[in-house]
Amino acid sequence: MGFKCGIVGLPNAGKSTIFNALTAAKAEVASYPFSTIQPHQGIAPVPDLRLKEIARLIQPKKTIPATLEIWDIAGLVKGASQGEGLGNQFLSHIRNVDALLHVVRCFEDENVSHPGETIDPRRDIDMVNTELLLADLEIVSRRITKIEKLARVGEKGYREELEILKEIEAGLNNGIPVRGMPTLAGLTKGLKDPQLLTSKPVLYVANISENKSKEEETYRAKVIQVAAEEKSPVVAICGKLEAELEDLGEEEKKEFLKEYGLPQSGLEMLVAEGYHLLNLIVFYTVVSKELRAWTVVQGTKAPEAAGKIHSDMEKGFIKAEVINYKNFIVAGSLPAAREKGMVALEGRDYEVCDGDIITFKFNF
């Protein structure tokens, strides 16, 4: 697994189009609001040129990339937190994701309705963010009511939780997302209720058309401005073009992207920004002719990385044989790398680096 993300946005922002393009799924796409009735889950392989190069050299029987899990829910509208529209019914499906992809409509199309009648990215972003704030506020307030009595009778754990929750409640009431409360954001993991939506990092996706009109450039600029104010990353994707890429082969995709002056696909841009946003890195293993990519947080120690493969490997960890991707490409193979002294033996304190190829030694 790479990371999990949930797609949010107003109806007809292009969420399902982008979801389908990224996951090759077949969620319904329509020109009217609430065509997404059921939440959709999709899995996309993480594009990885290094994995392809390693596979080219070692010719494994099986190559398994890291994956991106994506949830697409119904569009959020004003009042969703009080039951308006359909989006609030499915917010529970994205409470356990690692990040939110906030899709913002930046394209003109008279055949596709807009819930606000006109396109205004700042207004649209504020509308969605307000509903996420209100949804979190409801959960926090409910939890406060539940534990206040327990806190009064002297339960220390509940007193501490209540103090945190009341600070969060005050911030949410002032329109501040949990991720904007630096002294509290890290403490939310210890709360007993589901993770709060506004504690999650956000990647803004400006959904543009291939026209590149002045109006649409203005819309995209507004999304970039809002993202900068929030210190969040933003990528611009043309959902329609991404959908056309879906059925093309590798070489055809390259030509298609070149024709439109795009350096990489939308999935590649999203993954790159997502990994950077979440501070993630990739390492590789080769076991019994199976080459596999694994995703961990930067700073992960070798035993923890082994635990990603199997919990018993972390418990019985002895050492790790490590060669970084760049040295491996120079050597051409693992045996050659060992002969040239490029493989290092690392212990429990070794922090896995991006691009490491690791052979774990352990006993059960």
DOBA-394995 format. One record per residue (C-alpha): x, y, z; residue number from 0. Coordinates in Angstrom, 3 decimals. Last residue first. Layout:
REM residues N
       c1       c2       c3   i
        X        Y        Z NUM
...
//
This chain:
REM residues 364
       c1       c2       c3   i
   11.159  -16.532   13.914 363
   14.581  -15.447   12.717 362
   15.558  -12.382   10.683 361
   17.722  -11.115    7.848 360
   16.053   -8.484    5.674 359
   17.167   -7.908    2.088 358
   16.721   -4.258    1.201 357
   16.736   -2.204   -1.995 356
   16.800    1.415   -0.848 355
   15.164    3.995   -3.117 354
   14.189    6.466   -0.406 353
   16.299    5.801    2.665 352
   15.521    3.446    5.556 351
   16.821    4.668    8.895 350
   19.295    2.224   10.413 349
   19.014    1.886   14.181 348
   18.254   -1.847   14.188 347
   21.350   -2.823   12.242 346
   22.749   -2.320    8.743 345
   24.971   -4.469    6.559 344
   25.981   -2.497    3.478 343
   25.914   -3.714   -0.133 342
   28.223   -1.835   -2.498 341
   31.239   -4.017   -1.783 340
   31.910   -4.668   -5.450 339
   31.180   -8.391   -5.105 338
   27.927   -7.612   -3.266 337
   26.818   -5.243   -6.036 336
   27.609   -7.884   -8.644 335
   25.443  -10.418   -6.781 334
   22.631   -7.827   -6.499 333
   22.657   -6.935  -10.184 332
   23.674   -4.162  -12.586 331
   26.341   -2.598  -10.371 330
   25.657    0.978  -11.564 329
   21.899    0.464  -11.361 328
   22.306   -0.978   -7.853 327
   24.359    2.034   -6.779 326
   21.546    4.385   -7.798 325
   18.852    2.190   -6.212 324
   20.465    2.108   -2.786 323
   21.964   -1.096   -1.455 322
   21.022   -2.536    1.904 321
   21.477   -5.894    3.630 320
   19.424   -5.682    6.810 319
   20.113   -7.122   10.248 318
   18.690   -9.416   12.923 317
   14.924   -8.747   13.003 316
   12.909  -11.447   14.782 315
   10.112   -9.191   16.044 314
   10.101   -7.053   12.891 313
   10.072  -10.111   10.640 312
    7.261  -11.627   12.702 311
    5.081   -8.570   11.922 310
    5.350   -9.268    8.202 309
    6.193   -7.058    5.206 308
    5.542   -3.725    6.897 307
    7.283   -5.179    9.943 306
   10.526   -5.214    7.963 305
   10.184   -1.447    7.626 304
    9.724   -1.212   11.398 303
   12.899   -3.271   11.911 302
   14.859   -1.006    9.496 301
   13.929    2.290   11.162 300
   11.379    4.629    9.562 299
   12.722    8.188    9.222 298
   10.679    8.971    6.109 297
    7.265    7.339    6.396 296
    6.964    3.997    4.667 295
    5.865    2.699    1.239 294
    6.858   -0.697   -0.140 293
    7.755   -1.724   -3.692 292
    7.997   -5.402   -4.629 291
   10.145   -7.635   -6.788 290
    9.276  -11.326   -6.585 289
   11.926  -13.777   -7.822 288
   11.936  -15.582   -4.488 287
   12.299  -12.342   -2.531 286
   13.433   -8.995   -3.960 285
   12.543   -6.051   -1.742 284
   12.146   -2.352   -2.519 283
   11.940    0.925   -0.587 282
    9.657    3.901   -1.125 281
    9.425    7.203    0.770 280
    6.634    9.152    2.438 279
    6.619   12.631    4.005 278
    2.825   12.895    3.749 277
    2.837   15.986    1.518 276
    5.864   14.766   -0.456 275
    4.253   11.388   -1.122 274
    1.002   13.098   -2.105 273
    2.743   15.591   -4.392 272
    4.510   12.794   -6.289 271
    1.380   10.633   -6.333 270
   -0.811   13.454   -7.604 269
    1.637   14.427  -10.345 268
    2.049   10.831  -11.525 267
   -1.708   10.307  -11.501 266
   -2.225   13.490  -13.520 265
    0.166   12.275  -16.185 264
    3.627   13.676  -16.771 263
    5.502   16.476  -18.560 262
    2.358   17.806  -20.277 261
    2.780   19.780  -23.507 260
   -0.497   18.543  -24.985 259
    1.192   16.601  -27.770 258
    3.850   15.355  -25.370 257
    1.180   13.904  -23.091 256
   -0.380   12.021  -26.020 255
    2.989   10.818  -27.276 254
    3.923    9.475  -23.848 253
    0.507    7.871  -23.430 252
    0.831    6.176  -26.819 251
    4.165    4.713  -25.749 250
    2.709    3.313  -22.516 249
   -0.500    1.958  -24.054 248
   -3.697    4.006  -24.135 247
   -7.044    3.109  -22.555 246
   -6.910    5.486  -19.576 245
   -5.244    8.404  -21.335 244
   -8.616    9.642  -22.569 243
   -9.869    9.871  -18.972 242
   -6.799   11.918  -18.063 241
   -7.639   14.303  -20.900 240
  -11.181   14.761  -19.572 239
  -10.004   15.300  -15.998 238
   -7.583   18.055  -16.974 237
   -5.355   18.245  -13.940 236
   -3.789   21.197  -12.136 235
   -1.870   20.338   -8.973 234
   -1.936   22.114   -5.611 233
    0.094   21.838   -2.420 232
   -1.134   23.230    0.910 231
    0.392   26.140    2.833 230
   -3.136   27.373    3.601 229
   -2.537   30.763    1.983 228
   -0.639   29.038   -0.830 227
   -3.585   26.692   -1.467 226
   -5.959   29.667   -1.644 225
   -3.689   31.437   -4.156 224
   -3.230   28.321   -6.294 223
   -6.998   27.859   -6.394 222
   -7.431   31.486   -7.443 221
   -4.817   31.113  -10.188 220
   -6.734   28.116  -11.540 219
   -9.897   30.171  -11.844 218
   -8.030   32.976  -13.590 217
   -6.506   30.498  -16.066 216
  -10.040   29.247  -16.673 215
  -11.284   32.713  -17.501 214
   -8.328   33.393  -19.793 213
   -9.035   30.180  -21.708 212
   -6.772   27.127  -21.384 211
   -9.035   25.046  -23.663 210
   -7.901   21.592  -22.471 209
  -10.166   21.861  -19.434 208
   -9.160   22.399  -15.815 207
   -9.784   20.502  -12.588 206
   -7.676   22.298   -9.987 205
   -6.722   19.571   -7.504 204
   -5.916   20.767   -3.988 203
   -3.921   18.411   -1.787 202
   -5.088   18.563    1.820 201
   -3.455   17.312    5.019 200
   -5.855   15.650    7.461 199
   -6.822   17.244   10.787 198
   -9.886   18.782    9.135 197
  -11.445   15.345    8.698 196
  -11.194   14.384   12.357 195
  -10.160   10.829   13.096 194
  -12.892    8.711   14.573 193
  -13.591    9.032   18.354 192
  -11.222    7.756   21.047 191
   -8.782   10.646   20.865 190
   -5.092    9.763   20.944 189
   -4.526   10.611   17.283 188
   -5.970   14.083   17.953 187
   -2.865   15.044   19.940 186
   -0.724   15.753   16.892 185
   -3.076   18.486   15.654 184
   -3.259   20.222   19.041 183
   -0.255   22.572   19.259 182
   -0.278   23.126   15.493 181
   -3.939   24.193   15.319 180
   -4.263   24.783   11.566 179
   -4.415   21.019   10.944 178
   -7.476   21.060   13.216 177
   -9.259   23.407   10.817 176
   -9.855   26.975   12.080 175
  -13.310   28.457   11.427 174
  -13.668   30.110   14.839 173
  -16.103   27.410   15.995 172
  -13.501   24.854   14.873 171
  -10.899   26.498   17.102 170
  -13.193   26.538   20.135 169
  -14.124   22.892   19.581 168
  -10.462   21.916   19.305 167
   -9.703   23.627   22.597 166
  -12.697   21.884   24.169 165
  -11.555   18.542   22.789 164
   -8.057   18.889   24.222 163
   -9.358   19.702   27.711 162
  -11.889   16.879   27.518 161
   -9.161   14.394   26.593 160
   -7.071   15.436   29.600 159
  -10.031   15.182   31.954 158
  -11.015   11.830   30.425 157
   -7.604   10.335   31.083 156
   -7.611   11.644   34.651 155
  -11.012   10.224   35.622 154
  -11.998   12.560   38.451 153
  -15.751   12.445   38.728 152
  -16.014   15.574   36.582 151
  -14.202   13.935   33.636 150
  -16.722   11.086   33.555 149
  -19.573   13.613   33.495 148
  -18.000   15.562   30.636 147
  -17.292   12.398   28.618 146
  -20.399   12.057   26.433 145
  -21.147   15.758   26.017 144
  -17.572   16.356   24.858 143
  -17.839   13.466   22.383 142
  -20.976   14.927   20.836 141
  -19.337   18.334   20.554 140
  -16.286   16.831   18.854 139
  -18.374   14.839   16.374 138
  -20.595   17.786   15.465 137
  -17.602   20.107   15.183 136
  -15.928   17.688   12.785 135
  -18.937   17.756   10.446 134
  -19.104   21.540   10.794 133
  -15.456   21.927    9.801 132
  -15.889   19.582    6.829 131
  -18.969   21.560    5.762 130
  -17.046   24.816    6.017 129
  -14.189   23.394    3.930 128
  -16.616   22.486    1.144 127
  -18.198   25.951    1.012 126
  -14.857   27.723    1.400 125
  -13.454   25.851   -1.597 124
  -16.473   26.782   -3.738 123
  -16.274   30.442   -2.692 122
  -12.569   30.567   -3.509 121
  -13.071   28.694   -6.793 120
  -15.913   30.882   -8.084 119
  -17.770   29.288  -10.982 118
  -21.351   30.495  -11.382 117
  -24.668   28.696  -10.789 116
  -23.552   27.802   -7.238 115
  -24.557   24.164   -7.647 114
  -22.859   24.123  -11.090 113
  -24.505   22.451  -14.082 112
  -22.524   20.713  -16.812 111
  -23.736   21.423  -20.362 110
  -22.638   25.057  -20.186 109
  -19.070   23.919  -19.647 108
  -16.424   26.229  -18.200 107
  -13.545   24.648  -16.304 106
  -11.897   25.418  -12.964 105
  -13.916   23.094  -10.731 104
  -12.102   22.350   -7.496 103
  -11.186   18.816   -6.432 102
  -10.027   18.572   -2.812 101
   -7.878   15.453   -2.513 100
   -7.870   14.644    1.195  99
   -5.042   12.856    2.986  98
   -4.247    9.742    5.041  97
   -7.711    8.170    4.854  96
   -9.529    6.913    7.944  95
  -12.283    9.529    8.082  94
  -12.990    9.048    4.373  93
  -15.811    6.496    4.547  92
  -17.405    8.294    7.489  91
  -17.996   11.269    5.201  90
  -20.478    9.144    3.261  89
  -23.839   10.390    4.477  88
  -22.471   13.944    4.522  87
  -22.127   13.863    0.744  86
  -25.793   13.256   -0.032  85
  -27.447   16.646   -0.282  84
  -28.478   18.479    2.877  83
  -28.175   16.478    6.105  82
  -27.054   19.093    8.615  81
  -23.350   18.620    7.767  80
  -24.319   18.843    4.098  79
  -25.795   22.325    4.669  78
  -24.007   23.908    1.724  77
  -23.150   21.144   -0.714  76
  -20.713   18.233   -0.667  75
  -20.384   16.018   -3.724  74
  -20.935   12.296   -3.241  73
  -17.925   10.239   -2.211  72
  -14.828    9.018   -4.070  71
  -12.327    6.945   -2.079  70
   -8.838    6.337   -3.437  69
   -6.266    3.707   -2.457  68
   -2.829    4.294   -3.996  67
   -0.679    1.249   -4.583  66
    2.968    0.253   -4.283  65
    4.139   -1.791   -7.243  64
    4.277   -5.604   -7.400  63
    6.597   -7.226   -9.935  62
    6.434  -10.996  -10.476  61
    8.700  -13.461  -12.251  60
   11.592  -11.073  -11.725  59
   13.795   -9.961  -14.659  58
   16.707   -8.641  -12.550  57
   17.786   -5.736  -14.743  56
   14.498   -4.704  -16.309  55
   12.714   -5.173  -12.986  54
   15.093   -2.718  -11.309  53
   14.439   -0.221  -14.104  52
   10.659   -0.649  -13.842  51
   10.732   -0.183  -10.068  50
   12.807    2.974  -10.514  49
   10.272    4.383  -12.973  48
    7.478    4.110  -10.399  47
    3.859    4.970  -11.164  46
    1.831    3.948   -8.062  45
   -0.716    1.291   -8.968  44
   -4.278    2.603   -8.536  43
   -6.904    1.098   -6.243  42
  -10.491    2.314   -6.272  41
  -13.267    2.768   -3.725  40
  -16.590    4.328   -4.664  39
  -19.138    5.818   -2.284  38
  -22.694    5.157   -3.449  37
  -24.956    7.816   -4.922  36
  -22.521    9.592   -7.232  35
  -24.851   11.209   -9.786  34
  -25.476   13.705   -6.990  33
  -25.562   16.871   -9.130  32
  -26.190   16.781  -12.919  31
  -23.820   16.489  -15.865  30
  -23.100   12.820  -15.279  29
  -20.155   10.525  -14.518  28
  -20.972    7.113  -13.078  27
  -18.046    5.286  -11.491  26
  -16.302    2.977  -13.947  25
  -12.872    2.399  -12.435  24
   -9.582    2.836  -14.279  23
   -8.198    4.066  -10.926  22
   -6.778    7.479  -11.762  21
   -9.033    8.256  -14.730  20
  -12.126    6.981  -12.942  19
  -11.431    9.077   -9.835  18
  -10.708   12.128  -12.003  17
  -14.047   11.787  -13.778  16
  -15.746   11.042  -10.445  15
  -14.440   14.230   -8.850  14
  -15.158   16.488  -11.822  13
  -16.455   19.519   -9.902  12
  -19.969   18.373  -10.779  11
  -21.089   18.283   -7.123  10
  -18.758   20.244   -4.830   9
  -15.499   18.722   -3.660   8
  -13.989   15.803   -1.793   7
  -11.795   12.892   -2.887   6
  -10.468   10.669   -0.105   5
   -6.886    9.467    0.046   4
   -5.092    6.323    1.148   3
   -1.345    5.837    0.896   2
    1.149    3.525   -0.762   1
    0.000    0.000    0.000   0
//
